[in-house]
Amino acid sequence: AIVGEIGLARDSIKNVFGVKDGIALAQATSMVEEFFGKDLTQLKVLIPAARHEVGTLTPTAIGEKLGGSSGRKINKKLVAKGFQVKDGKCYKLTEEGKQYGELKPFMRNGHSGYQICWNENILEVLR
């Protein structure tokens, strides 16, 4: 029953947030684990490794790798290249941007949401 709940939650997360399967599965497993109050560590180890280049770079990290540009300047470059668009206070990936970045959940200082993390290939495009 719990595995079925994980599958339903994964599908919903993928459809609603447009994240890749592994991220949706990891988030769904954590949510179901919390909801049922059970330790699902044995299931978490079964989550397959990503089959794509994983995004790990924030705009600030990209700026550091490109010689010290600020995260704000990098975000503007990413918009100018058509990889993301600003939606209120947040950035969203465009279809073009999905080949370089992915949405990842975060929790920081009592806030949670999704942030775009970029893969190493973005560095060549922005140089």
N, C-alpha and C positions, 0 to 999 in steps of 0.2 A: 504494500500500500504506500509506503514512504517513497519507494523508487518511482511509482506512478506519479506521485505528487511532485517529485523533482522534475520528471519529464514534462508535466503540464506547466510548471513554473518556468522551466527553461524555454519552452516554446513561446510562452507569453513574453518573456524578457527579450528573446530574439526578435519577435515581431514588433513589439512596442518600441524598443530602444535601438534596434538595428545593429546589435553587437554580434560578434562572431560566436559560434557555437560553444567553444571552450569557456569563454567569459560568461556566457549565459548559464552554462552548466555549473560553473563554480559558484556563481552568485545564487542560483536556484538552490544548490545543495546547502549553502550557508543559511539561506532563508528558511528552508524546510527544517534544517537542524535546529535553528532557534525556535521556530514555531512549535515543534514537537518536543523540544527539550531533550533531544537525544544526541549522543556523540556519533557523528557520521564519518569519522576519520577513515574508517575502512572503505567507505564509498568514495571519499575525496581522492584517495590514492589511485582510483580507477579513471579519473578524469584524464583524457588523452592529451598529450603534448600538442602544442599548436603546430599546424602544418603550413604555416605562412610565417613570414618575417614578422616577429612580434614588435609592437610599438612600445618603446620604453622612454622615449625622449619627450620632455616637456618643452615648451617654447624657450624657457629660461636655459635649459640644458643645451638646446640647439644653438642659442645665442653664444653660450660659452665656447662651444666647439667651433663656432664660426668667427672667433676672434673678439668676443666681448659685447656683441649686440644685446640689447635688453630683450626680455620676453615680450614686451609690448611691441617693439620693432619687428620681432619675428612674427608675431601674430598678424601684424599689418602686411608683411610680406606674404604670409600664407593666404590671406584674403586676396591680395593682388594677384597671386598665381592661380586663384580659383580653387584652392584646396579646402577652404573653410569659409563660412559666412557668419557674421555676427547676428545673433538672435537675442535681443535684449542685452543682458549682461553676459551671456554665454556664447560660445562658438559652437557651430555644428559642422560636421564633415559634409562636404559635397561628394557627389559620385566620384569625381576625379580624385578627391582627397582620400577616399577609402583605399586606394592602392598604396598609400603612404602612412595612414594613421588609422587608429581605432579608438573607440570609446571604452574607457575603463572606469569601473566604479571607484570612488574614493570616499574616505571619511576623515575629516580633519576639523579639530576644534568644535566638535558638536555639529558640524555641517556635513552633509553627504550629497553626492551627486555623481555625475560622470564627467570625466575630463578626456580630452583628446591626447593620446600618446602617439608619437611619431616614430617610425622605424628609421634606421640608419640611412636608408636610400634618400631620405628627404634632404640630407646634407648636400649631396651632389646637385640636387635640383635648385637649392637655394644659394649655392656658391656664386 
